[in-house]
Amino acid sequence: MAIIKDMQSKFGISLSYHRITAFNINYVVKKAVICVASYLSKEARANQSAPIEEIDIEIPTSDFTQFQNTNPIEQGYLWLKENVVGFDDSIDDFEVVEPQVNAPSETENPI
């Protein structure tokens, strides 16, 4: 999943494809951090380009309970759209865009 929304990077570059690449949740101290990677476009992501910008967004302690007993990634996208300026009115992209991993051929020797 990802979010499609035209936004400006801190470098003034227009980025349109944003996805959560990491989610750190600490149940003891009730702290959660979302890492969002932003790409020039969906096509750039599909072509395995590196993100232009990556930011960590700390979830306020008051919102921590929203991430309990749920899929934190799915809840993270919902939280971003409801709480972070710029992600409102964005489009959800449910298509999985992951780099192709080539399986080793039968002629390759295992290490």
Backbone hydrogen bonds in HBPLUS format (Angstrom, degrees):
<---DONOR---> <-ACCEPTOR-->    atom                        ^
c    i                          cat <-CA-CA->   ^        H-A-AA   ^      H-
h    n   atom  resd res      DA  || num        DHA   H-A  angle D-A-AA Bond
n    s   type  num  typ     dist DA aas  dist angle  dist       angle   num
A0002-ALA N   A0093-ASP O   2.89 MM  91  5.02 131.7  2.13 133.5 146.6     1
A0093-ASP N   A0002-ALA O   2.85 MM  91  5.02 162.3  1.88 146.4 143.4     2
A0003-ILE N   A0018-HIS O   2.71 MM  15  5.12 164.3  1.73 157.3 162.8     3
A0018-HIS N   A0003-ILE O   2.90 MM  15  5.12 163.2  1.93 156.5 160.7     4
A0004-ILE N   A0091-ILE O   2.78 MM  87  5.07 168.5  1.79 154.8 158.9     5
A0091-ILE N   A0004-ILE O   3.04 MM  87  5.07 176.9  2.05 146.7 147.7     6
A0005-LYS N   A0016-SER O   3.00 MM  11  4.87 148.0  2.10 124.9 134.1     7
A0007-MET N   A0015-LEU O   2.81 MM   8  5.33 154.9  1.87 154.9 163.5     8
A0015-LEU N   A0007-MET O   2.72 MM   8  5.33 173.3  1.73 169.4 171.2     9
A0009-SER N   A0013-ILE O   2.77 MM   4  5.19 156.0  1.82 144.5 152.8    10
A0012-GLY N   A0009-SER O   2.99 MM   3  5.14 166.2  2.01 110.2 113.8    11
A0016-SER N   A0039-TYR O   3.15 MM  23  6.45 133.1  2.38 150.6 162.9    12
A0017-TYR N   A0039-TYR O   3.37 MM  22  5.12 171.4  2.38 141.6 139.7    13
A0039-TYR N   A0017-TYR O   2.72 MM  22  5.12 164.2  1.75 157.7 163.4    14
A0019-ARG N   A0037-ALA O   2.90 MM  18  5.45 161.2  1.94 155.7 161.4    15
A0037-ALA N   A0019-ARG O   2.84 MM  18  5.45 164.9  1.86 166.8 163.0    16
A0021-THR N   A0035-CYS O   2.91 MM  14  5.71 156.2  1.96 149.6 157.5    17
A0035-CYS N   A0022-ALA O   2.89 MM  13  5.01 168.8  1.90 149.1 146.2    18
A0024-ASN N   A0033-VAL O   2.89 MM   9  5.16 166.9  1.91 156.3 159.3    19
A0033-VAL N   A0024-ASN O   2.80 MM   9  5.16 153.9  1.86 149.1 157.4    20
A0026-ASN N   A0031-LYS O   2.76 MM   5  5.19 164.9  1.78 165.0 169.3    21
A0030-LYS N   A0026-ASN O   2.90 MM   4  5.58 112.8  2.36 134.8 152.3    22
A0031-LYS N   A0026-ASN O   3.06 MM   5  5.19 153.4  2.14 140.6 147.4    23
A0059-ILE N   A0032-ALA O   2.81 MM  27  5.36 172.9  1.82 153.1 155.5    24
A0034-ILE N   A0057-ILE O   2.87 MM  23  5.15 167.4  1.88 148.3 148.5    25
A0057-ILE N   A0034-ILE O   2.71 MM  23  5.15 162.3  1.74 154.0 160.3    26
A0036-VAL N   A0055-ILE O   2.83 MM  19  5.41 162.1  1.86 162.4 164.7    27
A0055-ILE N   A0036-VAL O   2.94 MM  19  5.41 158.9  1.99 147.8 152.8    28
A0038-SER N   A0053-GLU O   2.80 MM  15  5.30 164.3  1.82 165.6 167.2    29
A0052-ILE N   A0038-SER O   2.85 MM  14  5.99 140.4  2.01 155.3 167.0    30
A0053-GLU N   A0038-SER O   3.41 MM  15  5.30 162.8  2.45 141.2 143.3    31
A0045-ARG N   A0041-SER O   3.22 MM   4  6.59 155.1  2.29 143.9 149.7    32
A0046-ALA N   A0042-LYS O   2.91 MM   4  6.22 161.2  1.95 151.3 156.6    33
A0047-ASN N   A0043-GLU O   2.90 MM   4  6.09 139.1  2.07 143.0 153.8    34
A0049-SER N   A0044-ALA O   2.94 MM   5  5.33 161.5  1.97 163.7 157.9    35
A0048-GLN N   A0045-ARG O   2.98 MM   3  5.14 152.8  2.06 114.4 115.8    36
A0063-ASP N   A0060-PRO O   2.86 MM   3  5.45 151.8  1.94 117.5 126.0    37
A0064-PHE N   A0061-THR O   3.11 MM   3  5.07 160.1  2.15 104.9 111.2    38
A0066-GLN N   A0063-ASP O   3.05 MM   3  5.70 151.2  2.14 119.1 127.0    39
A0067-PHE N   A0064-PHE O   2.98 MM   3  5.71 163.2  2.01 123.3 128.4    40
A0068-GLN N   A0065-THR O   3.26 MM   3  5.31 169.2  2.27 107.3 110.3    41
A0075-GLN N   A0071-ASN O   2.99 MM   4  6.17 168.2  2.00 160.3 164.2    42
A0076-GLY N   A0072-PRO O   2.76 MM   4  5.74 137.3  1.94 131.6 143.9    43
A0077-TYR N   A0073-ILE O   3.07 MM   4  6.48 151.9  2.15 154.3 158.8    44
A0078-LEU N   A0074-GLU O   3.23 MM   4  6.54 164.1  2.25 148.2 152.3    45
A0079-TRP N   A0075-GLN O   2.77 MM   4  5.97 160.0  1.81 150.5 156.7    46
A0080-LEU N   A0076-GLY O   2.87 MM   4  6.07 160.0  1.91 149.2 154.4    47
A0081-LYS N   A0077-TYR O   3.13 MM   4  6.37 164.7  2.15 151.1 153.9    48
A0082-GLU N   A0078-LEU O   3.09 MM   4  6.32 143.0  2.23 145.0 155.2    49
A0082-GLU N   A0079-TRP O   3.17 MM   3  5.14 124.7  2.49  94.9 109.1    50
A0083-ASN N   A0079-TRP O   2.86 MM   4  5.80 136.8  2.05 152.6 163.4    51
A0084-VAL N   A0080-LEU O   2.99 MM   4  5.20 159.1  2.03 141.6 142.7    52
A0087-PHE N   A0084-VAL O   3.09 MM   3  5.85 160.8  2.13 137.6 143.7    53
A0108-GLU N   A0105-SER O   3.23 MM   3  5.58 157.8  2.28 107.7 114.2    54
